[in-house]
Structures are given as structure tokens and as C-alpha cells.
């Protein structure tokens, strides 16, 4: 098991469930919409973020700094919003909307965590 996964498994169940929901929407669901450019980009940003989180965990431990792992979502979310009108298939629109909402909520939490880390809350959790 990787350092990130070990740290995640020590978190409260609600945190593990939240991460699972993000993985479901961004990762698993992307496979079902692979015919879209958005699915490929979402999966690429998810994989890149995962690697970044592994590196951050290796470097600083399982800390609030892991919020930086979703830095690419700062560009992804607005881009996805601009892509919504291009899709007529309702299931694609619903999936993209779910990804936009979930990733936006995650970014709020991530920004908070990184700010707290910068202010000195650097204890591994």
C-alpha cells in the first residue's frame, strides 16, 4: 500500500467516502464517457493529481498540503463549464455537472487546507 493510501485509510469514514465519491465521478465514470474529450481530460487530471499527492505524501507526509494535488482542477472546472453546452446527450451533461459540483466543493476544502498548512498547521493526520 502506498503512503498516501495508508494515510487515507487512517482518516474518518466520511473523508474516505468523499475521496471515493471523487474517484467514482472523475475516474470510473470517465470510462463510460470515454467517447468524449472531457472524459480523457478528466482522467488525465485525476491521474496527474494522484501522482502529485503521492509525491507530496512522500515529501511531507499526509498533511493539509495534499490539497495542492487538485491544483489542475482550478483550470479543469471552468473549462468543463464551457463544454456543457456542446453536449446534447443528457447523461453526459449530468455527469459533467456532477464532476463540476464535486470538484468545486473539493477545491473549496483544498484551498482551506493549503491556507491552514501555510499558516502553520503542518501536523500529519
Secondary structure, DSSP 4 states (H G I P E B T S, - for coil): --HHHHHHHTS-HHHHHHHHHHHIIIIIHHHHTTTSHHHHHHHHHHHHHHHHHHHHHHHH-SSGGGGGGGTTHHHHHHHHHHHGGG---HHHHHHHHHHHHHHHHHHHHHHHHHHHHHTT-----
